[in-house]
Amino acid sequence: MNLPHGFPFRWIDRAADGSARVLVTANSTWLRGDTPVPTAFLAELVAQAAAVLLAVPGESVEAQGGAAGQRWLAGIDRLELRRPARAGDLLEIAVVGGRRFGNAMRVEGIVSTEGAVVAEVVLLLV
């Protein structure tokens, strides 16, 4: 995966078949005990999934978004939390690339677990 993140900030476990997956574990460095996953982290999950899933194989590095072909989270346009995500949840993230504004891209993402929507997110990536 072409993500600039390393442990402990890289959360995408697997990306295949047009979606990314993250297993939320109780012993993660960013989740303590029985607390739900912080809402802002769901936005970062969508951003990381978009960076992996929307990369175009064979496209030039500059065309994909920058010096290293990586995208960065620039803003959260909308984030609707439907239910909390907790330890033990296998989160599936689906993303759709939207309009482009030069180097910036609007991305819509849905985070779900077991068929239930956890969050709907609209982001701006650069």
C-alpha positions, 0 to 999 in steps of 0.5 A: 500500500502506498501510504506515508503512514507507519505504525501506529498511525497506519490503520488500514489492514487490507484493501481489496475488491474496492474496499478497505478493512480495519479490525478494531482491537482492544489493545490498539495504541489509540483505543483504551478499554471499552471506549468507542473509536474517536469520530475523527479517526473514522475520517482518517480511516476514509482518507487512508482508504481513499489514498489506497483505493483511488490510486491509479496504477500506471498514472504518473506520480504528479497526476496522483497528487504530489511529490510522492504520489500520496494524498493528504487529508486537508478537510472534513466537509461532513461526518455523520456518525450513525453508531459507535465503532468499538473493539472487535468491530471489523470496519469496511470502508468504501470510497468514491472519488468526486470532483477534482479541483486542481490537485485537490479531490473530494471523496465520499466514504462509508464506514460500515460493520456487519452491514450496518453503517457506522459513519458517512464521511465527505473529505477533501484530499490534496 
